[in-house]
Amino acid sequence: MNTITEQTRRESFYNTNTKATKADVMAALANGNKTAREVADFTKKPLNDVRSRITEEKNLGKIEACGKKKEGSRTVAIFRIKAVG
């Protein structure tokens, strides 16, 4: 593999503040149920960063899909913070 692409990928990874993005995603969902794109618009974060954090939080059991919605020609999931208990 090309060492230049390995270096740029590593630099990009270390420049991403995942803790802040996770907190922003949770704050957006505390404000109501949203799609990934709506969370990205709400937080002003890149959509790919938001999608990754949503997947991580979903795998940890903190958020869940609660419905679906049409966005253009695609059907996407709507997420919410998982109820405790």
C-alpha positions, 0 to 999 in steps of 0.5 A: 500500500502507498505510504502517503495514503497511509499517512494521510489516513492516519492524520485524518483519524487523529484530527477527528474529535470523536468524543465531541462528535458523540456528545453533539449527536446525543445532544441533537437526539435529546432535542428530538428524533432525527435522521443522520442527515438531520443530526448532521445539519443540526450539529454542523458536522460532516455527515460521514462523521455523524453516521459513524458516531450514530453506529457506535452509539447504536452498538453501545445500546444508547440509541435505537432506530424508531422509524423510517422516512423518505429522504429524496429517493431513499428511505432512511432510519430515524433515531432516538435515545433509547429509553432506560428500563 
